């Protein structure tokens, strides 16, 4: 309840009569109408501000998304490999391939006895 309506009700409560006159009733409803009009203006302004805020947020999020997409396109080879650091099968496969290639090229695999058992 707004101030004007509250004041009108307080004036009516202060009277000793139990019923409202026509003028008092009209005064009360006029105050209610004025307060509702003010509230309508405030709500309209609030809706406009919220709409502007939503527009700004959407623009900001789309800009951030675009920057992230550009950044992921520009990853170096090292960054791409390090991004696979949680993929253990990739690393296991890489180590096995290196051991096989090293074995074919004559590199002794005895240094890896503690890590990988290659027979014997």
VENRAJO-V600562 format. One line per field, one symbol per residue. ss: DSSP state (H for helix, E for strand, C for the rest). A space follows every 10 residues. Layout:
# VENRAJO-V600562
ss->???
This chain:
# VENRAJO-V600562
ss->CCHHHHHHHH HHHHCCCCCC CHHHHHHHHH HHHHHHHHHH HHHHHHHHHH HHHHHHHHHH HHHHHHHHHH HHHCCCHHHH HHHHHHCHHH HHHHHHHHHH HHHHCCCCCH HHCCCCCCCC
